[in-house]
Amino acid sequence: MKDQNVVSAYDRIQPEEDVYDRVLNRVNHRLKQERLSCRQLRLRRAVLLVACIALFLALSTITIATYRQWHLPQPSTYSSPDGGNLAIHREETYRYDPENTDFTEPTTASQPWTDQQFIREAVSVLKLAGLEDVDTRELSVRRQSNLYYNREEAEVFFLNDEIRTTVKFHAQTGALLSLSSTDYTTDTVPVCQTEAEAEVLAKDYYSRLPVPQTYVLTGCEQYDEQYWSYSFCREVMDGLYSYYEMVRISVNPVSGRLTGCNVFSIPLLDDHSPEDVPLTQEEAESIALSLTGVNLQGRILESAAVEVVHPNYFFTGLISPNLESCAVTRLGWRLVYTNPDSFFADEVTVFIDLYTGELLGGDMT
């Protein structure tokens, strides 16, 4: 269907045959009047042909560019026998011997990684994080499909470790996805005496690990006195950060250990042209209020901000169980409406594409 649309677009911008003949006859008549040589005549015809082709290609480029502009695609669903979003294929147990020659690195970027290679990489990550006290002698590798993110994963479990440290990778690229090694200590004297010292510790762990190193520290969540999580996010433009291209580093400020690392990597698709004008807040609000699938009656606008949003299918009429995650993020208005008369939390969040004005879903609480 797409190919047919493109062909039709090309056909529409071609000149009619009689128009082409009139232009060519006019040029030929003028050339005869000037008594140009045959060589000059061929040159003029070539110039005319090149000009027509250039105009044709320019109009075609505009047509194709407009046609290819991103829109929220039809949702894709997945099925899982246990109702979760993981499909576990197999799990094998191994004894790790660093001197074993079978534990080698992949020879090419396109060659699939073996279990042994993921084991070696997991042990390497532990060393980078200073977690060399983890018992690595016996472990298992689980191969699984993450149905929500539509990706293959390999997760390494260290079976003799008291706190069950795990390291997870993207099975097709070898990229680090997560590390979990949560500990709690009874030490009364914390390693980090201040919040500033804990921040320095988190930055140090971030710099050691094989994760994107150009992200910016944007904040910290202190869940309790021994679990603090720091967010390092990609700055997509001045002062605007994506929480979907982010590395979360969790530390225990009392023991000084790295307790977790989670890597989020849903890329921003920003395909607007320099001529495109972003929607104003008033325009975005007007679109939200006009949507038939969103009930904003009795609610007032609590906040409005341009953010990197992750499209979903709320309010589109396409929401259903087991929907795959959208593969990209977009620049959009995030509009939050609340009901001030409700005793319970009653909040509606609407995402509006910053340039196309398209509904990109949202959320309800």
Secondary structure, 3 states (H helix, E strand, C coil): CHHHHHHHHHHHHCCCHHHHHHHHHHHHHHHHHCCCCHHHHHHHHHHHHHHHHHHHHHHHHHHHHHHCCCCCCCCCECCCCCCCCEEEEEEEEEECCCCCCCCCCCCCCCCCCCHHHHHHHHHHHHHHCCCCCCCCCEEEEEEEEECCCCEEEEEEEECCCCCCCEEEEECCCCCEEEEECCCCCCCCCCCCCCHHHHHHHHHHHHHHCCCCCCCEEEEEEEEECCEEEEEEEEEEECCEEEEEEEEEEEECCCCCCEEEEEEEECCECCCCCCCCCCCCHHHHHHHHHHCCCCCCCCCEEEEEEEEEECCCCCCCCCCCCCECCCCCEEEEEEEEEECCCCCCCCEEEEEEECCCCCEEEEEEC
